[in-house]
Amino acid sequence: MSNKLVDIKDEYLSFFTPAGEVKALNGVSISLNEGEVLGIVGESGSGKSVTAYSLMGLTAHPGKLISGELNFNGHQVEKMSEKEMRKMRGNEVSIIFQDPMTSLNPVYTIGNQIEEVILLHTDKDKAQAKERARELLELVGINEPDKRLKQYPHELSGGMRQRVMIAIALACEPKLLIADEPTTALDVTIQAQILELMMELKDKLGMAIILITHDLGVVANMCEKIAVMYAGHIVEYGTVDDIFYNPKHEYTKGLLKSIPRLDATEHERLVPIEGTPIDMLNPPKGCPFAPRCEKCMKICLREMPPVTEFDDVHYTQCWMNQKEMMQGGTANE
């Protein structure tokens, strides 16, 4: 058993639809220590959320784990029963979903929804649960907590609803918090407040965070390690410095070129990644990014590239790095 908090090894997961098999995850491996923050980036449909949800046993029907090991906090997730999963969810691992309005029940008060989690996972009575709910609202920076506990979700702003979601997620002080694009629907100032709050609570409670996002700026500020996903593969994995200052995969380079820079010269154009994502029902034989890659070679279309390791943390799957190594380059030094 791994001594890491999260250790996903070679995970293959597919959705068996009437149209055919969608290979959502193809050999995904992720590890995370206590107190670390891992960012998972990539475009829609790349497998970011599926990876995180599978760790909680929340793979939606008709999804099925084909192979691989999912170790979390001493548990082998793929071998756990639904009863054991329910005990683990919310207690050891919690999730903040993308849209708080659809995550909160509109017919129950905020207090009701926070207290339910506390009563379910702890041995506190009703009065203690109410007091704990009040503490949590204060912890996440909501003013007038006694008043808010009696209100319904529609009476709160988007930013406050997202804070309530964080309060629910932290109710049992989990070891891991999964944040699935937690600031997508919020304006920039509220987004900054929510992210700052998450980092403060991480330091205070010592929990690890998996942050799923499209926003590389958010990742740069919050994360220690980054996994770049494309079409169900982790195409590059490394520290923040590795990914931002020494990217090795053509997709990672494309992502970095497509975002505006503060140090850019005047009138510098953003370079979009040409083409469209691949059809996951009929993925190419080789590298999934090959059809959109400017440096695509014949072998890229025929075979999936092997993993190229640059150090203990930084690795990628790209034939260009193999080519550099064969030509005596410095890619593996």
QUINORVEN-V607111 format. One record per residue. N is the residue number from 1. RES is the residue in one letter. SS is DSSP state (H for helix, E for strand, - for the rest). PSI is psi in whole degrees, 0 to 359 (NA if undefined). D_CENTER is the distance of its C-alpha to the mean C-alpha in whole Angstrom. Layout:
n=N res=RES ss=SS psi=PSI d_center=D_CENTER
n=N res=RES ss=SS psi=PSI d_center=D_CENTER
//
This chain:
n=1 res=M ss=- psi=136 d_center=23
n=2 res=S ss=- psi=147 d_center=21
n=3 res=N ss=- psi=5 d_center=21
n=4 res=K ss=- psi=157 d_center=17
n=5 res=L ss=- psi=313 d_center=15
n=6 res=V ss=E psi=130 d_center=13
n=7 res=D ss=E psi=93 d_center=14
n=8 res=I ss=E psi=126 d_center=13
n=9 res=K ss=E psi=118 d_center=16
n=10 res=D ss=E psi=55 d_center=17
n=11 res=E ss=E psi=127 d_center=15
n=12 res=Y ss=E psi=125 d_center=17
n=13 res=L ss=E psi=134 d_center=16
n=14 res=S ss=E psi=155 d_center=18
n=15 res=F ss=E psi=121 d_center=19
n=16 res=F ss=E psi=94 d_center=23
n=17 res=T ss=E psi=166 d_center=24
n=18 res=P ss=- psi=332 d_center=28
n=19 res=A ss=- psi=345 d_center=27
n=20 res=G ss=E psi=185 d_center=26
n=21 res=E ss=E psi=123 d_center=23
n=22 res=V ss=E psi=112 d_center=20
n=23 res=K ss=E psi=89 d_center=19
n=24 res=A ss=E psi=321 d_center=15
n=25 res=L ss=E psi=134 d_center=14
n=26 res=N ss=E psi=86 d_center=16
n=27 res=G ss=E psi=41 d_center=17
n=28 res=V ss=E psi=130 d_center=13
n=29 res=S ss=E psi=127 d_center=13
n=30 res=I ss=E psi=139 d_center=11
n=31 res=S ss=E psi=152 d_center=13
n=32 res=L ss=E psi=131 d_center=12
n=33 res=N ss=- psi=167 d_center=15
n=34 res=E ss=- psi=137 d_center=16
n=35 res=G ss=- psi=358 d_center=15
n=36 res=E ss=- psi=159 d_center=13
n=37 res=V ss=E psi=121 d_center=10
n=38 res=L ss=E psi=130 d_center=7
n=39 res=G ss=E psi=133 d_center=6
n=40 res=I ss=E psi=116 d_center=5
n=41 res=V ss=E psi=159 d_center=7
n=42 res=G ss=- psi=166 d_center=10
n=43 res=E ss=- psi=171 d_center=12
n=44 res=S ss=- psi=137 d_center=12
n=45 res=G ss=- psi=7 d_center=13
n=46 res=S ss=- psi=348 d_center=11
n=47 res=G ss=- psi=10 d_center=9
n=48 res=K ss=H psi=304 d_center=6
n=49 res=S ss=H psi=322 d_center=6
n=50 res=V ss=H psi=320 d_center=9
n=51 res=T ss=H psi=312 d_center=8
n=52 res=A ss=H psi=317 d_center=6
n=53 res=Y ss=H psi=325 d_center=9
n=54 res=S ss=H psi=331 d_center=11
n=55 res=L ss=H psi=335 d_center=11
n=56 res=M ss=- psi=4 d_center=12
n=57 res=G ss=- psi=32 d_center=15
n=58 res=L ss=- psi=25 d_center=14
n=59 res=T ss=- psi=121 d_center=14
n=60 res=A ss=- psi=148 d_center=17
n=61 res=H ss=- psi=138 d_center=20
n=62 res=P ss=- psi=38 d_center=21
n=63 res=G ss=E psi=147 d_center=18
n=64 res=K ss=E psi=133 d_center=19
n=65 res=L ss=E psi=122 d_center=18
n=66 res=I ss=E psi=311 d_center=21
n=67 res=S ss=E psi=171 d_center=20
n=68 res=G ss=E psi=167 d_center=19
n=69 res=E ss=E psi=134 d_center=18
n=70 res=L ss=E psi=98 d_center=15
n=71 res=N ss=E psi=130 d_center=16
n=72 res=F ss=E psi=119 d_center=15
n=73 res=N ss=- psi=42 d_center=18
n=74 res=G ss=- psi=357 d_center=21
n=75 res=H ss=E psi=145 d_center=20
n=76 res=Q ss=E psi=99 d_center=20
n=77 res=V ss=H psi=320 d_center=17
n=78 res=E ss=H psi=345 d_center=19
n=79 res=K ss=H psi=2 d_center=22
n=80 res=M ss=- psi=147 d_center=22
n=81 res=S ss=- psi=167 d_center=24
n=82 res=E ss=H psi=324 d_center=23
n=83 res=K ss=H psi=317 d_center=25
n=84 res=E ss=H psi=323 d_center=23
n=85 res=M ss=H psi=315 d_center=20
n=86 res=R ss=H psi=325 d_center=21
n=87 res=K ss=H psi=324 d_center=22
n=88 res=M ss=H psi=319 d_center=19
n=89 res=R ss=E psi=134 d_center=16
n=90 res=G ss=- psi=329 d_center=17
n=91 res=N ss=- psi=308 d_center=19
n=92 res=E ss=- psi=330 d_center=17
n=93 res=V ss=E psi=133 d_center=13
n=94 res=S ss=E psi=163 d_center=12
n=95 res=I ss=E psi=142 d_center=10
n=96 res=I ss=E psi=119 d_center=10
n=97 res=F ss=- psi=168 d_center=11
n=98 res=Q ss=- psi=318 d_center=11
n=99 res=D ss=- psi=107 d_center=15
n=100 res=P ss=H psi=334 d_center=17
n=101 res=M ss=H psi=324 d_center=20
n=102 res=T ss=H psi=347 d_center=19
n=103 res=S ss=H psi=332 d_center=17
n=104 res=L ss=- psi=142 d_center=21
n=105 res=N ss=- psi=121 d_center=24
n=106 res=P ss=- psi=342 d_center=26
n=107 res=V ss=- psi=359 d_center=29
n=108 res=Y ss=- psi=148 d_center=29
n=109 res=T ss=E psi=163 d_center=29
n=110 res=I ss=H psi=316 d_center=26
n=111 res=G ss=H psi=315 d_center=28
n=112 res=N ss=H psi=315 d_center=28
n=113 res=Q ss=H psi=325 d_center=24
n=114 res=I ss=H psi=317 d_center=24
n=115 res=E ss=H psi=326 d_center=27
n=116 res=E ss=H psi=316 d_center=26
n=117 res=V ss=H psi=316 d_center=23
n=118 res=I ss=H psi=316 d_center=25
n=119 res=L ss=H psi=325 d_center=28
n=120 res=L ss=H psi=321 d_center=26
n=121 res=H ss=H psi=352 d_center=24
n=122 res=T ss=- psi=174 d_center=27
n=123 res=D ss=- psi=19 d_center=31
n=124 res=K ss=- psi=148 d_center=31
n=125 res=D ss=- psi=182 d_center=34
n=126 res=K ss=H psi=317 d_center=34
n=127 res=A ss=H psi=319 d_center=35
n=128 res=Q ss=H psi=322 d_center=33
n=129 res=A ss=H psi=321 d_center=30
n=130 res=K ss=H psi=318 d_center=31
n=131 res=E ss=H psi=320 d_center=31
n=132 res=R ss=H psi=320 d_center=28
n=133 res=A ss=H psi=318 d_center=26
n=134 res=R ss=H psi=317 d_center=29
n=135 res=E ss=H psi=318 d_center=27
n=136 res=L ss=H psi=319 d_center=24
n=137 res=L ss=H psi=322 d_center=24
n=138 res=E ss=H psi=319 d_center=26
n=139 res=L ss=H psi=321 d_center=23
n=140 res=V ss=- psi=11 d_center=21
n=141 res=G ss=- psi=29 d_center=24
n=142 res=I ss=- psi=127 d_center=25
n=143 res=N ss=- psi=161 d_center=29
n=144 res=E ss=- psi=60 d_center=32
n=145 res=P ss=H psi=324 d_center=30
n=146 res=D ss=H psi=321 d_center=33
n=147 res=K ss=H psi=317 d_center=33
n=148 res=R ss=H psi=325 d_center=29
n=149 res=L ss=H psi=333 d_center=29
n=150 res=K ss=- psi=354 d_center=32
n=151 res=Q ss=- psi=163 d_center=30
n=152 res=Y ss=E psi=159 d_center=29
n=153 res=P ss=H psi=321 d_center=25
n=154 res=H ss=H psi=346 d_center=27
n=155 res=E ss=H psi=355 d_center=29
n=156 res=L ss=- psi=156 d_center=26
n=157 res=S ss=- psi=169 d_center=25
n=158 res=G ss=H psi=316 d_center=21
n=159 res=G ss=H psi=320 d_center=20
n=160 res=M ss=H psi=322 d_center=22
n=161 res=R ss=H psi=320 d_center=20
n=162 res=Q ss=H psi=325 d_center=17
n=163 res=R ss=H psi=322 d_center=18
n=164 res=V ss=H psi=318 d_center=20
n=165 res=M ss=H psi=320 d_center=16
n=166 res=I ss=H psi=319 d_center=15
n=167 res=A ss=H psi=316 d_center=19
n=168 res=I ss=H psi=316 d_center=18
n=169 res=A ss=H psi=329 d_center=15
n=170 res=L ss=- psi=2 d_center=17
n=171 res=A ss=- psi=323 d_center=20
n=172 res=C ss=- psi=18 d_center=21
n=173 res=E ss=- psi=66 d_center=19
n=174 res=P ss=- psi=160 d_center=16
n=175 res=K ss=- psi=335 d_center=15
n=176 res=L ss=E psi=132 d_center=12
n=177 res=L ss=E psi=123 d_center=10
n=178 res=I ss=E psi=120 d_center=6
n=179 res=A ss=E psi=105 d_center=6
n=180 res=D ss=E psi=94 d_center=6
n=181 res=E ss=- psi=61 d_center=8
n=182 res=P ss=- psi=350 d_center=10
n=183 res=T ss=- psi=15 d_center=13
n=184 res=T ss=- psi=316 d_center=13
n=185 res=A ss=- psi=8 d_center=17
n=186 res=L ss=- psi=155 d_center=18
n=187 res=D ss=- psi=169 d_center=20
n=188 res=V ss=H psi=319 d_center=20
n=189 res=T ss=H psi=319 d_center=22
n=190 res=I ss=H psi=321 d_center=20
n=191 res=Q ss=H psi=314 d_center=17
n=192 res=A ss=H psi=320 d_center=18
n=193 res=Q ss=H psi=316 d_center=19
n=194 res=I ss=H psi=316 d_center=16
n=195 res=L ss=H psi=320 d_center=14
n=196 res=E ss=H psi=319 d_center=17
n=197 res=L ss=H psi=316 d_center=18
n=198 res=M ss=H psi=319 d_center=14
n=199 res=M ss=H psi=321 d_center=15
n=200 res=E ss=H psi=316 d_center=19
n=201 res=L ss=H psi=326 d_center=18
n=202 res=K ss=H psi=312 d_center=16
n=203 res=D ss=H psi=322 d_center=19
n=204 res=K ss=H psi=319 d_center=21
n=205 res=L ss=H psi=348 d_center=20
n=206 res=G ss=- psi=24 d_center=18
n=207 res=M ss=- psi=159 d_center=15
n=208 res=A ss=E psi=155 d_center=12
n=209 res=I ss=E psi=135 d_center=8
n=210 res=I ss=E psi=116 d_center=5
n=211 res=L ss=E psi=116 d_center=4
n=212 res=I ss=E psi=123 d_center=3
n=213 res=T ss=E psi=161 d_center=7
n=214 res=H ss=- psi=345 d_center=10
n=215 res=D ss=- psi=106 d_center=12
n=216 res=L ss=H psi=334 d_center=13
n=217 res=G ss=H psi=319 d_center=15
n=218 res=V ss=H psi=316 d_center=12
n=219 res=V ss=H psi=318 d_center=11
n=220 res=A ss=H psi=323 d_center=14
n=221 res=N ss=H psi=330 d_center=15
n=222 res=M ss=H psi=329 d_center=12
n=223 res=C ss=- psi=155 d_center=11
n=224 res=E ss=- psi=323 d_center=13
n=225 res=K ss=E psi=153 d_center=12
n=226 res=I ss=E psi=135 d_center=10
n=227 res=A ss=E psi=122 d_center=9
n=228 res=V ss=E psi=119 d_center=10
n=229 res=M ss=E psi=144 d_center=10
n=230 res=Y ss=E psi=123 d_center=13
n=231 res=A ss=- psi=45 d_center=15
n=232 res=G ss=- psi=4 d_center=13
n=233 res=H ss=E psi=146 d_center=14
n=234 res=I ss=E psi=103 d_center=12
n=235 res=V ss=E psi=337 d_center=15
n=236 res=E ss=E psi=143 d_center=15
n=237 res=Y ss=E psi=134 d_center=13
n=238 res=G ss=E psi=184 d_center=15
n=239 res=T ss=E psi=168 d_center=15
n=240 res=V ss=H psi=317 d_center=15
n=241 res=D ss=H psi=319 d_center=19
n=242 res=D ss=H psi=311 d_center=19
n=243 res=I ss=H psi=320 d_center=16
n=244 res=F ss=H psi=327 d_center=18
n=245 res=Y ss=H psi=345 d_center=22
n=246 res=N ss=- psi=53 d_center=22
n=247 res=P ss=- psi=142 d_center=20
n=248 res=K ss=- psi=339 d_center=21
n=249 res=H ss=- psi=144 d_center=20
n=250 res=E ss=H psi=330 d_center=21
n=251 res=Y ss=H psi=317 d_center=18
n=252 res=T ss=H psi=317 d_center=17
n=253 res=K ss=H psi=320 d_center=20
n=254 res=G ss=H psi=319 d_center=20
n=255 res=L ss=H psi=317 d_center=17
n=256 res=L ss=H psi=326 d_center=19
n=257 res=K ss=H psi=337 d_center=22
n=258 res=S ss=- psi=3 d_center=21
n=259 res=I ss=- psi=144 d_center=20
n=260 res=P ss=- psi=147 d_center=23
n=261 res=R ss=- psi=142 d_center=24
n=262 res=L ss=- psi=331 d_center=26
n=263 res=D ss=- psi=12 d_center=28
n=264 res=A ss=- psi=150 d_center=29
n=265 res=T ss=- psi=159 d_center=33
n=266 res=E ss=- psi=142 d_center=34
n=267 res=H ss=- psi=22 d_center=33
n=268 res=E ss=- psi=129 d_center=31
n=269 res=R ss=- psi=145 d_center=29
n=270 res=L ss=- psi=142 d_center=26
n=271 res=V ss=- psi=109 d_center=25
n=272 res=P ss=- psi=159 d_center=23
n=273 res=I ss=- psi=118 d_center=22
n=274 res=E ss=- psi=158 d_center=25
n=275 res=G ss=- psi=185 d_center=25
n=276 res=T ss=- psi=159 d_center=22
n=277 res=P ss=- psi=154 d_center=19
n=278 res=I ss=- psi=161 d_center=21
n=279 res=D ss=- psi=113 d_center=22
n=280 res=M ss=H psi=346 d_center=20
n=281 res=L ss=H psi=331 d_center=23
n=282 res=N ss=H psi=69 d_center=25
n=283 res=P ss=- psi=153 d_center=23
n=284 res=P ss=- psi=160 d_center=25
n=285 res=K ss=- psi=321 d_center=27
n=286 res=G ss=- psi=219 d_center=25
n=287 res=C ss=- psi=129 d_center=23
n=288 res=P ss=- psi=338 d_center=21
n=289 res=F ss=- psi=350 d_center=21
n=290 res=A ss=H psi=316 d_center=24
n=291 res=P ss=H psi=341 d_center=26
n=292 res=R ss=H psi=0 d_center=24
n=293 res=C ss=- psi=130 d_center=25
n=294 res=E ss=- psi=332 d_center=28
n=295 res=K ss=- psi=21 d_center=29
n=296 res=C ss=- psi=132 d_center=28
n=297 res=M ss=- psi=170 d_center=31
n=298 res=K ss=H psi=320 d_center=33
n=299 res=I ss=H psi=332 d_center=31
n=300 res=C ss=H psi=325 d_center=28
n=301 res=L ss=H psi=337 d_center=29
n=302 res=R ss=H psi=320 d_center=30
n=303 res=E ss=- psi=144 d_center=28
n=304 res=M ss=- psi=129 d_center=24
n=305 res=P ss=- psi=148 d_center=24
n=306 res=P ss=- psi=169 d_center=24
n=307 res=V ss=E psi=130 d_center=22
n=308 res=T ss=E psi=120 d_center=23
n=309 res=E ss=E psi=134 d_center=23
n=310 res=F ss=- psi=330 d_center=24
n=311 res=D ss=- psi=194 d_center=23
n=312 res=D ss=- psi=330 d_center=22
n=313 res=V ss=- psi=317 d_center=18
n=314 res=H ss=- psi=121 d_center=18
n=315 res=Y ss=E psi=162 d_center=19
n=316 res=T ss=E psi=167 d_center=19
n=317 res=Q ss=E psi=94 d_center=20
n=318 res=C ss=- psi=131 d_center=23
n=319 res=W ss=H psi=335 d_center=26
n=320 res=M ss=H psi=322 d_center=27
n=321 res=N ss=H psi=325 d_center=26
n=322 res=Q ss=H psi=321 d_center=28
n=323 res=K ss=H psi=316 d_center=31
n=324 res=E ss=H psi=319 d_center=31
n=325 res=M ss=H psi=318 d_center=32
n=326 res=M ss=H psi=329 d_center=34
n=327 res=Q ss=- psi=10 d_center=36
n=328 res=G ss=- psi=24 d_center=36
n=329 res=G ss=- psi=184 d_center=33
n=330 res=T ss=- psi=16 d_center=32
n=331 res=A ss=- psi=329 d_center=28
n=332 res=N ss=- psi=12 d_center=28
n=333 res=E ss=- psi=NA d_center=30
//
